[in-house]
Amino acid sequence: MTDNTRFQVKFEEIQQSYNHFIDSCYQSGDGYRLSLNSEVTPYALCFAIFGKHLVGQIDSISKEIELFDELLRSNLSDYKDNCIRNKKNIETDKGYLQLLCFTLSALSIIKTLNKNPLESHVIPLVKKENVCEILQKTEIYNGKAGTGNLAMFYAILLIYSKEYLNKEVDELIDIWIERHLNSINKNGFWGFSNRNLYLQFQNGYHQYEIFEYLGIKNQNQNLTSNFINSLADNIGHFAPYPGGGGCYDYDAIFLLTFLGESLNSKYDALINKTLESILSEQNEDGGFSESLYIRPRNLKNLKSMTQHLVQKEGRVRAERARFCLTLLRFKHNKIKTHWTKYSREWHESNLWDSWFRMLTIARIDNSISLSSSNWGFINFPGIGHSYILSKN
């Protein structure tokens, strides 16, 4: 069996198991749960649609398309109304802007976006004075935590306004691009280049999603790749704690394969490590978790943390130590997010981490041609898009 055939078979098995996990999270007539133990949530519906599309199983929910279209739209309107009732600023509220962008992307996948393109949600947000003020005042160009998401959200809304709603927002898109390129640090991100190393790439990854969609290259990509490489652990994970984390690993692999960048043998070997680790960490239910090495607090996991720390020196070790010590506190026994009321276990399969793990596998597969799998990247700006779509 050739390597390509071996990976083809392995990827098909993992895709099937993942698709089964998505199905197991479905609650008929209501939508999807983020995990088997959580409640139905608006975000989980989006993640399920993204996952189905990624592994070529979108036809399996064809009978639910009308229901899902209705749920996606009503979920978004309800979320917005709740924000307004609670006097939240929807122009900067992460939960609302995230759900809006996810909803647009999900509707594009099920091909119902044109039926009602959600102009009432989008257009009030992309006024010139509003966008410029938010970009300037929220410290996006200083790399403040959370601002990478915000920058991406507004870029998605601007691109959507131009490409789908035929609005004249070219000037604002140019401002977004120019200000980001003019404030980039030597690592290719934003903020002080020698501080908050893990935050830098996890936060700054979001802007690179937009760069890739627009075909904008980082002229110092080799420095960025070297920086990402310096944060990897011995088994190809990229989080400051053992086990990688769905976001950290995907963000890193995205940046290493940005715009199809050809990799030298050093990064090729690293990417293969990442792939092998992720393939070995799929749970029996077919899903993936944030990390298998944080809880319970037993000797095995404490040993993993210790090994994770001693692998590096200097600033990287210091940041890993801070993260690992913080995660040992009881308040971090479970993972809390704005996606659910339920707080999930670190090792618990969920649709978010599962989608990101599968996206990571897909990016790796396409970057080093491991198989002939036909991955379903999303033909829409934002997470889940791929430079490969831009070439077609």
N, C-alpha and C positions, 0 to 999 in steps of 0.2 A: 504494500500500500504506500503510495507516494505521500509526502507531507501535505500536499494540497488536498488529496483525497481524505487523509486523516482529519484535517481541520474541517473539511466540508461536512463529514459525518458528525464530528464533535459539535460544530456550530448548529447543525440541524437538530441534534439532541437537546442542546441548551435552549434553542428557540422554542421547541415543542414544550419543554418543561416550563419555560417562562410564560408561554401562552396559556398553559394550564393554570399557572398561578394567577394570571390576570382574570381568567374565568372564575376562579374560586373566590375572587374578591367582589364579584358581581352580586348585587341584591336586586332581584328582578323588579322592574318598574320604577326603581328608585335611583339607581346609579351604582357607583363603586365605592368600596371601602379602601382606605389607604393601606390597611393591613387586615388580616383575617379577624383581628380583635377590635378594630376601630369602627367608628360610625361611618356612614356614607357621607362623602364630602364633595364639594364642587371641584376641588383640585384633583382628587383621585379619578374623577371621570375624564379629565384632560389627560392625566398620565396613562390611563388605560388605553385611550384612543391613540396616544403617541406610541405606546408599546405595541399595540396591534398593528399599526402601520409599519413600524420598524421591522417586524418579523414577517411581514406579508400576510397578515391574518385579518386585515380590515374587512374583508368580505364576510367573515364569520359573524360580524355584528350588523350586517346589512338590514336585517329586519328591525333593528332598534334605531336606525338612523334618524327617523322622524322624532322618536322619543328623545334621543340624545341631543338633537338640535334644539328641541324645546327646553330640555333641562339646562343645557349650556347657557342659553340666553336668560332663562329665568333665574338661574344661580347667580349670574353676573349682576342682573338688575337688583336682586335681593341683597347681594353683598354691598352694592353701591348705596342702596337705600339705608342699610344698617349703618354704614359709615357716616352718612349724613345725619342720621338720628343721633349718633354718638359723637357728633361734631368733630369727626376726623377730617383732615385735609386730604381729599382724594387726589389732589395734584402730586402729593408726595407719599401717600399711603402705600407701603410695599404690598400689602395683601391685595388691595384693589387693583393696582397697576399690574401686578403679577398675574392675577386671575384674568384681567382684560387681555393681556398679551397671550396667555395660554389659550383663552377662549377663541381668540381670532385664529390662532394656529390650528386648534382642534376643528373649528368650523371649516377651515380651508381643506383639511384632510377629508372630512366627510362630505365635502363639496356642497355645502349649504350656505356658505358665507355670503354669496351674492344675493341670496333671497332677502337678506336684511343685513347690510354691512356694518351695522352698529355705529353709524355716524354720530348718533347722539352721545355715545360714550367717548368717541375719539376726538372729534373736532374741537370741543371746548378745551381740550388739553394741549392742543398744538398751536395755540396763538403765539405769535412771535415774542411778545413781551413776557409771556408766561414761561416759554421754553428757555429763553436767554437768562431770565432771573433764576430759574431753578438750577440751570447748569452752573451759574456763577456762585450762588449762595449756599449750595449744599456741599461745597468742598469736594466736588467730583474730581477736580484736577489735582487735589492734594491727596487723593487716595483714601479718603475717610471711609471707614467700614460701612458697607451697605450701599455706597454710592455707585459702585460698579453696576449693580442691579438697576438702580435708578437711571443711570446713563443709557443702559441697554433698552430699558422700557421706552424711553423717549425716542431713541433712535428707531425702534421698531414702529412706534406710532407715526413718526415722521415718514418713514419709508412706506408704510401702509397707506398713509394719506396721499402720497405721491403716486404710488404704483397701482393702488386699488380704488382710490376715491378721486383721482385726477386733480388733487389740490396742488397749488403752487407753493411748495415748501422747500424748493431747492436751496434757497438762501440759508434756511435753518439747518438743513443737512450739511451744507458746506461749513457753517459755523461749528456744528458738532464735530466734524472731522478735523477742521483746522485747530480748534482749541485743544483737542485731545493730542494731536500730533505735536503741537508746540509745547506741551507740558509733560511729555513722556520722559521718564528717567532712564538711567543707563541700563537698567534691567529690562526695559521695554514696558514698564508699568507706570504707576503714578504714586506720588508721595516720596518720602525720603528713601533712597535706594538701599540704605543699610539698616532700615528698621522694619519691623513687622513683616518678615520675609514671607511667611506663609500667607498672610493677609494680602500682600501685594499681588501674588499671582492668582489667588482665588477671587479677589475683588476685581482685578484687572482683566481676568479672562472674559468677562462679559462684554467689554468693549471690543475684544478680538472677535467675538461672534459677529459683530457688525462690520469690522474690518474685512473679515472673510466674505461676508455676503456682498459687500461693495467692491471686493477685489483690491483692497488697500494693503500693501505689504509693509511690514516693519523692516526698515533698511538694516537694522541691527538684530535680525532674528537669531543670528548665531549667538549673540550675547544672551538673549532671552532663553534660548535652548540650553545654554551652559548653566544659566541660573536655575532653570527647572531641574536639570540633571543633578545639581548640587543638593537638592532637597529630597531626592529619592532615597528610600531605604533599601535594605539588602535584597528584598524580594519584589521591588518594583512598585511599591505603594508610595504615595506622595503626601500623606497627611502628617501633621505633627504628632500624631498618636498612632499606635500599631493598627493595622487593618485597613488603612487607606481612606475609607470614607468615599461614598459614591461621588460626591462633588469634587473632592480634591483629586481623585484619580482621573476623572473625566476631564476636568479643567487642564490638568497637566498634559494628558495625551492629546487633547485638542490643540494645545499650544505647540507641542512637538510636531504635530502633523498639519499645522496651520498652512492653508493654501497648498496642500500637497507637498510641502517642503521635503526634499530628498534628505534622507538621514544617513550619517556616516555609521560605521559599524558600532561605534560606542552607543549611539542612541537606538540603533536597531536591536542590540542586545538588551538594552534597558526595556524597550517596548515589549520584547518577547517575555521578559520577566514579569512585567505587569500583566500580560495576557495569561500566562500560566497561573499566576496567583489568583486572578479573578475567576478563571475557569474552575479552580479548585475550591472556590468559596461559595458556590451556588448552594443554597439550602435544599433540603430534601423536598420541600414543597414547591420548588421551582423558582422561588424568588431569591432576592439578595437583600442583605442588610447593610447598615452603616459600617459595622465592624464586628468581627467575631472575637476580638481580643481585649475588650474593655470590661465587660461584666460576664460572669460574677467576679468579685475580687478574690480570686484564688491564686495559688502559687504559680500556676501555669501562665495566667494573664499578667501577673506582676513580673514574672520573668520576661515576658514579651515586651513589657514596657521598659524594663531595665536594658534589655538588648537594644531596643529602639533608641535609647538615649546614648549609649556608648558608641554607637556606629559613627556619630558625627562629633565635631568639635566646634568650639567658638560659638558664634551667634545661633547657628542652627541647633546645636545641642541645648543652648539656653532656652530657646523658644519651645523645643520639644519638652524640656523639663517642666516649663511653666504650664503647658497644656496638660501633660500627663498628671501632674500634681493636682491641678484644678479638677480634672475628671475623676479623681479618686474621691472627691467630696460626695456626700450623700445626695446633694441636690442634683447631681448628674447621674443618678442611678438609672434614669430613663431619659429619653429624648423628647423634648417639648418643642412643638412648632405651631405656627398659626394655621396650619392646614387642618388640624383636628383638635378636638377637645381631649381625645385620648392621647396619652403619652406612651410611646412605644419603647420596647426593649432595644438595646444596642444590637442584639443578634437577630432581631425580628425582621422577617421578610416584609417588604413594603413596596408599593408601586413606584415611589420616587427613586429610591436607591436601585431598584431593579431596572428601571428605565435607563438610569445613568450608567449602570454597569454594562448593560447591553449596548448602549451607545458607544461606550469605550471599546468594547469588543469589535463593533462595526467599524469604528475609525481605524483601529489597528489592522483589521482585515483588509480594508481598502488601501491603507498606506503601504503595506508590504506584501500585498497580493497573496494572502494565505489560502484563499478559496475563491470559488466563483459564486458565493452567496450574493443574492440580490437584496441588499438591505434597503429598507424604506425610509430614507432620509426625508425631511419635511421641506417641501418647496415653498417656504415662507421664512421671512427674516426672524432670527432668534435661535434659541436652543433647539437642536435637532436638525438644523440645516447642514449642508455639506458643500464644500467647494466643488465636489463632483457634479452636483446639480448645475453649477454655474458653467461647467464645461459642455453641457449637453444642449 
